[in-house]
Amino acid sequence: MATETHEAAGHAAEAMQGGHEAAAPGMPQLDFSTWGNQIFWLLVTLVVIYFVLSRIALPRIAAVLAERQGTITNDIAKAEELKAKALDAEEAYNKALAEARAEAQRIGAEAKAEMQAELDTAVAKADAEIAVKLAEGEKVIAEIRANALDSIKDVAKDTAAEIIAALGSEADAKTVDAAVAARIKG
């Protein structure tokens, strides 16, 4: 069976070689007898392609490129305009921020001055109240001292009279008063 297959393949190869030799000498493109016809159709095809490209395709491509360039130019102009607006907005923001800070500092200074004025008023009022109370206290202390001095004189007179009486003598009130007064004066 293998031998039959090899024989059939060999006969087919011989038939093919014989058929090609009789049909054509080689590739038709390389046959010099058809070159004039091939060159003519090549030129016709190139001219048709040139006219199709130059009249239809290239104008459309040029229009698309011009439209694209116009869009890009417009977009760049809009972007620059928006950038300028953004810079203006940033400057306005910075100016408003500086004004707000200045206003805040001014309000803070005013509040501080108001509080200082209120504090000064309160301190002056407290000082006046303290001075009044101090004067009242000094009056009371002076009265207490005066009363204490009188009480000391009375106690000293009574004590001197008792001491004299305890020593066995009698003293008159005028002598005791004079002796206590002399001793208190120093």
SEKE-143038 format. One record per residue (C-alpha): residue number from 1; x, y, z; residue in three letters. Coordinates in Angstrom, 1 decimal. Layout:
BEGIN
   vopa     east    north       up   lumke
    NUM        X        Y        Z     ALA
...
This chain:
BEGIN
   vopa     east    north       up   lumke
      1      0.0      0.0      0.0     MET
      2      2.9      2.3      0.8     ALA
      3      4.4      1.6     -2.6     THR
      4      1.2      2.4     -4.4     GLU
      5      1.0      5.8     -2.7     THR
      6      4.6      6.6     -3.6     HIS
      7      4.0      5.7     -7.2     GLU
      8      0.9      7.8     -7.5     ALA
      9      2.7     10.8     -6.0     ALA
     10      5.5     10.3     -8.5     GLY
     11      3.1     10.2    -11.5     HIS
     12      1.3     13.4    -10.3     ALA
     13      4.6     15.3    -10.0     ALA
     14      5.6     14.3    -13.5     GLU
     15      2.2     15.4    -14.9     ALA
     16      2.6     18.8    -13.2     MET
     17      6.0     19.4    -14.7     GLN
     18      4.9     18.5    -18.1     GLY
     19      1.7     20.7    -17.9     GLY
     20      3.6     23.8    -16.8     HIS
     21      6.2     23.6    -19.5     GLU
     22      3.5     23.5    -22.1     ALA
     23      1.3     26.3    -20.6     ALA
     24      3.8     29.2    -19.9     ALA
     25      7.4     29.9    -20.0     PRO
     26      7.3     31.8    -16.5     GLY
     27      5.6     34.5    -14.6     MET
     28      3.5     36.8    -16.8     PRO
     29      4.7     40.0    -15.1     GLN
     30      8.2     39.2    -16.3     LEU
     31      7.2     38.4    -19.9     ASP
     32      8.7     41.2    -22.1     PHE
     33      5.9     40.9    -24.6     SER
     34      3.3     42.3    -22.1     THR
     35      5.4     45.1    -20.5     TRP
     36      4.0     47.9    -22.7     GLY
     37      0.4     47.0    -21.7     ASN
     38      1.4     46.8    -18.0     GLN
     39      3.2     50.2    -18.1     ILE
     40      0.1     51.8    -19.7     PHE
     41     -2.3     50.5    -17.0     TRP
     42      0.2     51.4    -14.3     LEU
     43      0.3     55.0    -15.5     LEU
     44     -3.5     55.1    -15.9     VAL
     45     -3.9     53.8    -12.3     THR
     46     -1.4     56.3    -10.9     LEU
     47     -3.1     59.2    -12.6     VAL
     48     -6.6     58.1    -11.3     VAL
     49     -5.2     57.7     -7.8     ILE
     50     -3.5     61.1     -8.0     TYR
     51     -6.7     62.8     -9.1     PHE
     52     -8.8     61.0     -6.4     VAL
     53     -6.3     61.9     -3.7     LEU
     54     -5.8     65.5     -4.9     SER
     55     -9.5     66.3     -5.5     ARG
     56    -11.3     64.3     -2.9     ILE
     57     -9.2     62.8     -0.1     ALA
     58     -6.5     65.5      0.4     LEU
     59     -9.1     68.5      0.6     PRO
     60    -11.1     66.5      3.2     ARG
     61     -7.9     65.8      5.2     ILE
     62     -6.9     69.5      4.9     ALA
     63    -10.3     70.6      6.1     ALA
     64    -10.2     68.2      9.1     VAL
     65     -6.7     69.4      9.9     LEU
     66     -7.7     73.1      9.6     ALA
     67    -10.8     72.4     11.8     GLU
     68     -8.6     70.6     14.3     ARG
     69     -6.1     73.5     14.3     GLN
     70     -9.0     76.0     14.8     GLY
     71    -10.4     74.0     17.7     THR
     72     -7.0     73.8     19.3     ILE
     73     -6.4     77.6     18.8     THR
     74     -9.8     78.4     20.3     ASN
     75     -9.2     76.0     23.2     ASP
     76     -5.9     77.6     23.9     ILE
     77     -7.4     81.1     23.7     ALA
     78    -10.2     80.0     26.1     LYS
     79     -7.7     78.5     28.4     ALA
     80     -5.6     81.7     28.5     GLU
     81     -8.8     83.7     29.1     GLU
     82     -9.8     81.4     32.0     LEU
     83     -6.2     81.6     33.3     LYS
     84     -6.4     85.4     33.3     ALA
     85     -9.8     85.2     35.1     LYS
     86     -8.4     82.8     37.6     ALA
     87     -5.4     85.1     38.3     LEU
     88     -7.8     88.1     38.7     ASP
     89    -10.0     86.0     41.0     ALA
     90     -6.9     85.0     43.0     GLU
     91     -5.8     88.7     43.3     GLU
     92     -9.3     89.7     44.4     ALA
     93     -9.3     86.8     46.9     TYR
     94     -5.9     87.9     48.3     ASN
     95     -7.1     91.5     48.5     LYS
     96    -10.3     90.5     50.3     ALA
     97     -8.3     88.3     52.6     LEU
     98     -5.9     91.1     53.4     ALA
     99     -8.8     93.5     54.0     GLU
    100    -10.5     90.9     56.3     ALA
    101     -7.3     90.5     58.3     ARG
    102     -6.9     94.2     58.7     ALA
    103    -10.6     94.5     59.7     GLU
    104    -10.1     91.7     62.2     ALA
    105     -7.1     93.4     63.7     GLN
    106     -8.9     96.7     63.9     ARG
    107    -11.9     95.1     65.6     ILE
    108     -9.6     93.3     68.0     GLY
    109     -7.8     96.5     68.8     ALA
    110    -11.1     98.3     69.4     GLU
    111    -12.3     95.5     71.6     ALA
    112     -9.1     95.5     73.5     LYS
    113     -9.3     99.3     73.9     ALA
    114    -12.9     99.0     75.1     GLU
    115    -12.0     96.3     77.6     MET
    116     -9.1     98.4     78.8     GLN
    117    -11.3    101.4     79.3     ALA
    118    -13.9     99.4     81.1     GLU
    119    -11.1     97.8     83.2     LEU
    120     -9.7    101.3     84.0     ASP
    121    -13.1    102.5     85.0     THR
    122    -13.7     99.5     87.2     ALA
    123    -10.3     99.9     88.8     VAL
    124    -10.9    103.6     89.4     ALA
    125    -14.3    102.8     90.9     LYS
    126    -12.8    100.0     93.1     ALA
    127    -10.0    102.3     94.2     ASP
    128    -12.6    105.0     95.1     ALA
    129    -14.6    102.4     97.1     GLU
    130    -11.5    101.2     98.8     ILE
    131    -10.4    104.7     99.6     ALA
    132    -13.9    105.4    101.1     VAL
    133    -13.8    102.2    103.1     LYS
    134    -10.2    102.9    104.2     LEU
    135    -11.2    106.3    105.4     ALA
    136    -14.2    104.8    107.3     GLU
    137    -11.9    102.1    108.7     GLY
    138     -9.4    104.7    109.8     GLU
    139    -12.2    106.7    111.5     LYS
    140    -13.3    103.6    113.3     VAL
    141     -9.8    102.8    114.3     ILE
    142     -9.3    106.4    115.5     ALA
    143    -12.5    106.1    117.6     GLU
    144    -11.4    102.7    118.9     ILE
    145     -8.0    104.2    119.9     ARG
    146     -9.7    107.2    121.5     ALA
    147    -12.1    104.9    123.4     ASN
    148     -9.2    102.6    124.2     ALA
    149     -7.2    105.5    125.6     LEU
    150    -10.1    106.6    127.7     ASP
    151    -10.7    103.1    128.8     SER
    152     -7.0    102.7    129.7     ILE
    153     -7.1    106.0    131.7     LYS
    154    -10.2    104.7    133.6     ASP
    155     -8.6    101.3    134.2     VAL
    156     -5.3    102.9    135.2     ALA
    157     -7.1    105.2    137.6     LYS
    158     -9.1    102.4    139.1     ASP
    159     -6.0    100.2    139.3     THR
    160     -3.9    102.9    140.9     ALA
    161     -6.6    103.6    143.4     ALA
    162     -6.9     99.9    144.2     GLU
    163     -3.1     99.6    144.5     ILE
    164     -2.9    102.6    146.8     ILE
    165     -5.8    101.2    148.8     ALA
    166     -4.1     97.8    149.0     ALA
    167     -0.9     99.4    150.3     LEU
    168     -2.9    100.9    153.1     GLY
    169     -3.2    104.5    152.2     SER
    170     -5.9    106.7    150.8     GLU
    171     -5.5    108.6    147.6     ALA
    172     -7.7    111.3    146.4     ASP
    173     -9.1    111.1    142.8     ALA
    174     -7.3    114.4    141.7     LYS
    175     -3.9    113.0    142.7     THR
    176     -4.5    109.7    141.0     VAL
    177     -5.8    111.5    137.8     ASP
    178     -2.7    113.8    137.7     ALA
    179     -0.3    110.8    138.2     ALA
    180     -2.0    108.7    135.4     VAL
    181     -2.1    111.7    133.1     ALA
    182      1.6    112.5    133.7     ALA
    183      2.6    108.8    133.2     ARG
    184      0.5    108.6    129.9     ILE
    185      2.1    111.7    128.5     LYS
    186      5.5    110.2    129.0     GLY
